[in-house]
Amino acid sequence: MTYDYHEPETVAEALDLMARHGEDAHLVAGATAFTLLWRQGLLRPGHVIGLRRIVGLGGITATDKELVIGATATHREIERSADVARHCPALTRTFASVATVRIRNQATLGGNLAHADPAQDPPPMLMALGAEVVAASAAGERTIALDDLFVDVFTTSLRSDEVLTAIRVPALAPGTHATYLKFLPQTADDYATVSVAATMRFTDDGEVADVRVALGACGPTPVRARSVEDALAGAVPDAARIADAAARVDADIAPFDDVRGSAGYKRDMARVWTERALLSLVEGRA
Amino acid sequence: MTLAKSTLPDILETPEWRVEGRDKVTGAARYAADITRPGMLHAAFVGSPFPHARVASVDVEAARKMPGVRAVLTGADVRPARFGRRLQDWPVLAWDRVRFIGDRVAAVAADTVEAAERAAAAIAVEYEELPAVFDPEAALAPDAPVLHPDAAEYTYLGGTRPPRSHANMQGHVVHEHGDVTAGFEAAAAVFEHEFVVPRVHQAYIEPRASLVWIEGDTVHVVTTNKAPFALRDQMAVTIGVPAAKIVVDTPHVGGDFGGKGLSLDEFALYFLARATGRPVRSVLRYADELQLSNTRHAARIRLRTAVDPNGRITAHQGRVVFDGGAYAAGKPVAGLLPGGPTLTLAGYRVPAARVEAVAVYTNTLPAGHARAPSQPQHTFAAESHLDLIAHAMQIDPVELRVRNAIRAGETDVEGNVWHDSQAQRVIATLLAASQWGGTVGLDHGRGVAFSARHVGRGKTSLTLTLAADGSLEVLTGVADQGGGAHTMIQRVVARELGVDVARVHVRRGDTGHANVDPGVGGSRVTPVAGNAAVDAARKLKARLGELVLTLDDAARTAAPLAVTGEGEQNEHVFGTYAYSVEVSVDRATGCFRVVDAVLVADVGTVINPVAVRGQLEGGFVFGLGQAVMEELRLDDGRVTTTNLGDYKIPTIADAPSLRLVLITDAPGPGPFGAKSAGELANPAVGAAIANAIDAAVGARVMSLPITAEKVRAELAKREGYAPTSPDGTADSTAGRR
């Protein structure tokens, strides 16, 4: 029940270790998710490759065009980053809602995304913000839209020879409103029963110019609610229209029963919280 | 007798410093898992993957040859050793049959935890599956599989096992008093309701840990068990070693909440220590804590109550089915039911009652004791039931309780006559403190719940020694599991002797040194050990009187001077308490928040003013967790909430404000008039919240935990709104307002 721990100092070294140990290797950064799985016996790698010493993988930089968050930036760093707050206050609040400060001090965004837990908070918000990740391999770098990253529970489209190195969040078009709502009916320290992230921009006539909605904890992956988006595109978002659009979320999600609620309840709550998220954006416009 | 009267302020008025507090906050305190011995080995176990199976073969050859492995034992090596607090029905290692997922069939001692676990994983066990039963009612069917065909072989400690009418019953009791038939016939109305309460875990921070070694002919045990003398006596029977040759030592205990009275590993560790000649330690992983044993019993409770036109109870019937799990070993009480099994309407006048309670074997992890056994189940049922009666009779819920709360001279549901009762005062105080009947906001509601718990009974003794330096030392066998027992003893002795508390040192002794004590539990420590502390101080004063010496002179000329204090409490006395809780409910989601809570508690004289608040506030939060979030879930006998990420307990962020009003001037039978407090506050929280939610939005939840989903489902029924069906096929907008 032991493993060899490696601490590469460059991405190239990490890729080399991955090539050498193949399936027997597991990447970690903060290792919060890994530790839980390992202690339950669900992961038994012979080699664990820690990425935290790779200097270039950390940090947060902002330009006019985008926000770039290094894969090993912790949730707490992102939560406290002035650049992130300037870029999108809802993103700051999303990171502040993850677990507890002790976890946020340790857990990294790259680890979060690569872990692909469908109930995590940042993925739906980053999806609604149109984020993409950068994946490096011996063959070079490629970018993957967040919409295409999540494949199944704990499964991403990252190849086994790739390391997630950064997350790029494009600058929001002026006038875009964003929100993240996390439904925590039992205890403040929990995964969401459902969560909804949404961004919306309006034309001068008050019509919806652009809308993106994504949900967490509503199926095997975080999901875009394209049916909801389609129902709102170009519409004047009054309460009735929003209620109608929110009800269409049912077509986009595939929740399952767990300790946080039955699938049926989550469907019901996905509608309620989608409606609330959209209403808050419309009301927040003033 | 020339002892000077103290010029200090009354010790009991001064907030206490915990005697163990400094060690705990500095990290000096040592817990069972901190203790090591030279040459110590580590244990690992092999558990059954099947809920019910015959053990066909166990192949340990590969495991025995693995590096670092010092012993591998199977059921054949320990047969016929079984353990248990009252009924010894749990094989130390199963030799013919496993009865729940996790039931142990082999044990390993190795140089490291990793080596032990590797070896355990290499043990090959062949099972032949047997039909399993998970539902207690199904287990009581005439043709149900019998879990314990060898029950006649089991040792029952301290008497004869009470008779049972079905082989799958662990314990069965029927209480009856008064003319129940006449009470129902004369009633103006009869109400019947059924309630369901799930298994919950005590969720202490410190997992069970134990260390066993043999020195000469003496077996040494370091344990997290809060009743070391009881463990010693249980072990003596299980392992066939005289109690005098077993020394049990319980260091600091990191939380109990009723769960640390049952030991699991100590028995197997003895056999491993004997096989290896070395000390062997085991520290449970939390996943094992949640899957192996001693949860609170799940219960199905059906209550039927007859009332007169004014809502006064004329007769009551109850049927309570407890899911006892695979073994009765966790239950210390004679009837092999959780304590207080028939106390279905605690604190009320019940002229006639017939209450039947049964604990049933199922192929699930064994249930045991948890803080105020039976009472969270019963109080949720009873106080919800009474609210439903009040609603139907159009009587204010508090008024209904005033009309029925027991007064001195009246008989309670178990047929006991109360010689004193603060029930009316508790309710009147709650009315005033909560401004009951005042207005609340939209979708807010207030609920009330009232209940009672006995002041602990039993006997113990401790020794008090005056040393030459003038200090006083108490030696007690009471383990302090966090309740503040040692501080209580210190303050009682200091006050009785009129000396500064700093002069009194409390030392806990293992079973080889301290006087016999029944252990922490049953709300007995303050009334019983506290009375022993008073008695010791009085005996020392009497001794000084005989010697015509002051304490200081006696220290100089007669020390060491030792006395034994005896404490006994057998009076039938109850403390009563009541909650008013205000909730706000989000109708669209069913989500609710407790926005205000008031607790009035009759605790008698307060010995530890900080700890009594801690016990009551902590009891409220503990009760809140079991009311609204905790449920140990099982799927075909397999626990699915195997970590504290899925088995949620409250954090401080979940704790609402609580206003606490103590009634302290009605003396109880404990030291200086103290009553018990540690198990007083947790049972009634669930009903208070259920009642508040119903008052707020008309949604009645009949099972714990009260989740937002359940509230939403009840609201949907009332609104004629069809929520999406679990398979997701229904149109989620159907019938929307």
Interface residues (C-beta under 8 A of the other chain):
Chain A: M1 T2 L36 R39 Q40 F183 P185 Q186 T187 A188 D189 D190 Y191 T193 A243 A247 D250 A254 P255 D257 V259 G261 S262 A263 G264 Y265 R267 D268 M269 R271 V272
Chain B: E114 E117 R118 R285 A287 A588 T589 G590 C591 V628 M629 E631 R633 T640 T641 T642 N643 G645 D646 Y647 K648 I649 P650 T651 A653 D654 T707 A708 E709 R712 A713 P723 T724 S725 P726 D727 G728 S732 T733 R736
